[in-house]
Amino acid sequence: MDAMQLGEKLLNGPLGSPLLSMGNRLLYLNAVRKPLVSVVDRRLQTYQARRAPLARQHALIARAVLHTLDQLIARRTWRA
């Protein structure tokens, strides 16, 4: 069983809803969200650097959406 199947089985089981709720709550903590956003942003930058022009544009759009969501959440969060 690979990681994708394990994740699918876990989220479809009885623990799926509480795990997703906990994950959503963690995203509103700056201490968790900021490092996660920077990791995803770095991954998108490396993806963007190695691809064709159209894929680069998609990566730029994804990064813009990521940073917009981060800023919107940052306005609504408490400090941790």
C-alpha positions in Angstrom: 0.0 0.0 0.0 1.5 3.3 -1.0 1.1 6.7 0.8 -1.7 7.8 -1.5 -3.8 4.7 -0.8 -3.0 5.0 2.9 -4.1 8.6 3.0 -7.3 7.8 1.1 -8.2 5.0 3.4 -7.5 7.1 6.5 -9.6 10.1 5.3 -12.5 7.9 4.2 -12.5 6.1 7.6 -14.1 7.3 10.8 -11.1 9.5 11.6 -11.3 11.4 8.3 -13.7 14.2 9.4 -11.9 15.0 12.7 -8.5 14.9 10.9 -9.7 17.4 8.3 -11.2 19.6 10.9 -8.0 19.6 12.9 -6.0 20.4 9.7 -8.2 23.3 8.9 -7.8 24.7 12.4 -4.0 24.3 12.2 -3.9 26.4 9.0 -5.2 29.3 11.0 -2.2 29.2 13.3 0.6 31.4 11.9 3.2 29.1 13.4 2.0 26.3 11.2 0.7 28.1 8.1 3.8 30.3 7.4 6.3 27.4 7.1 3.8 25.4 5.1 3.2 28.3 2.7 7.0 28.7 2.2 7.5 25.0 1.5 4.7 25.0 -1.1 6.0 28.2 -2.6 9.5 26.8 -3.0 8.1 23.6 -4.6 6.1 25.8 -7.1 9.2 27.8 -7.8 11.3 24.8 -8.7 8.4 23.4 -10.7 8.1 26.7 -12.5 11.8 26.9 -13.3 11.9 23.5 -15.1 8.8 23.7 -17.2 7.6 25.0 -20.6 6.2 28.6 -20.7 2.5 27.5 -20.3 3.3 25.4 -17.3 5.3 28.3 -15.8 2.2 30.5 -16.2 0.2 27.9 -14.3 2.8 27.8 -11.6 2.7 31.6 -11.3 -1.0 31.6 -11.0 -0.9 28.9 -8.3 1.7 31.0 -6.4 -0.5 34.1 -6.7 -3.5 32.2 -5.3 -1.4 30.6 -2.5 -0.1 34.0 -1.4 -3.5 35.6 -1.7 -5.1 32.9 0.5 -2.2 33.3 3.0 -2.8 37.0 3.3 -6.5 36.6 3.7 -6.0 34.0 6.4 -3.3 36.1 8.1 -5.9 38.9 8.5 -8.3 36.6 10.3 -6.0 34.6 12.6 -4.7 34.7 16.1 -1.1 34.6 16.9 0.5 31.4 18.2 
